């Protein structure tokens, strides 16, 4: 006797020919580009289905747009690998700027030595290696600077005014989605980081209350943290 095994496939745009009962593409704006050949009603697409871990949901603040510290505190991390060591350019640009802030920089191993050297001259810079404490660090940040990777949806769920940087070509799609939706500021740094543009964007995030409120409100509209519940409900309906 033949039996059908129901399954959910998590895809990133192209499903690469995978045959599944349900498809999940939880990228921002994915609902606008569902492949026409995919059966109607079988794709969960867009930010309303974002799978956000509990540690991030527990770190959400009532008013993430409000500055908590004087001077403001910035958290910078470029993902687990940071292949182009972009965090070095980020820390150097902020260290040379006239911005009044404190900075925590999370560095991949290859960038650690260079960032530590920069921080040696600036007591307002804290340097950390790869850590499991990211949700806790995010909870005390006034502004976040991040690579435009999968962690961006977590930042949007937190609603902290953020600047995201495309560090490699495969992050340009999420960078465009972030810009179009107005949930964060974004800069294409795949070639190099233009320090003047980067510092100007960071300055706005730290000083423009209107911009901070607008970003946080847009994040609340698109990322309510209930994506896991919606996916679970869809899977239960599939099995019923």
PyMOL commands that set and color helices and strands:
alter all, ss='L'
color gray80, all
select helices_A, chain A and resi 30-32+47-49+54-58+86-96+109-119+134-139+152-158+169-181+195-207+209-222+227-239
alter helices_A, ss='H'
color red, helices_A
select strands_A, chain A and resi 8-10+22-25+43-45+72-77+101-106+125-128+143-147+162-166+185-188
alter strands_A, ss='S'
color yellow, strands_A
deselect
rebuild
show_as cartoon
